[in-house]
Amino acid sequence: MSTTTALGTFRLRPLDPAADAPLLHRWVTHPKAAFWMMQEASQADVEREYTAIAADEHHHARIGLLDGEPVFLMERYDPRHVELVGLYDPEPGDVGMHFLVAPTDTPVHGFTRAVITAVMEHLFADPATRRVVVEPDVGNTAVHALNEAVGFVPEREIRKPEKRALLSFCTREQFAKAVAA
């Protein structure tokens, strides 16, 4: 599936842990990726982490491309089995999501919003997806604003082993209303 915007065409491809490790390592260890919590990771650590994700039937990673160039990382997970087990009561059709935009020295206004919109379109392209759930760090106010812009509604703060997170949800209807506005 692809999404065409004023910025170009976004497309997602499966992540290849070995081939993509150098690229991902640059992204996840960049100071702007502090909330990704991999600042001190080696390239081998990154490859190991994404090899484990690739082997997990409930967790998938994709590289997001803009006109063929890698520009973001997206993870989709089943919150019944990964990340949020025991922290909330999942509903049928819940899908968890993480995304990370590649660092750049030349930011483009509206780019990150276009990325999260493309990610959400990708997730909702699956008719089984009824609601997307996210759990960003409570201190990540920039992502809270982006989430709200595409229809997420915060429910409550939760405590995960690695962080205090803001559990938020976005239904298909909330997303459609937000992007139409």
RALIN-V984844 format. One record per helix or strand of 3 or more residues. SS is the DSSP state (A for helix, B for strand). FROM is the first residue (numbers start at 1). TO is the last residue. If there is no record, write none. Layout:
SS	FROM	TO
SS	FROM	TO
This chain:
B	2	5
B	8	14
A	17	28
A	31	36
A	43	55
B	59	66
B	69	77
B	94	101
A	111	124
B	131	137
A	141	149
B	153	160
B	163	171
A	172	180
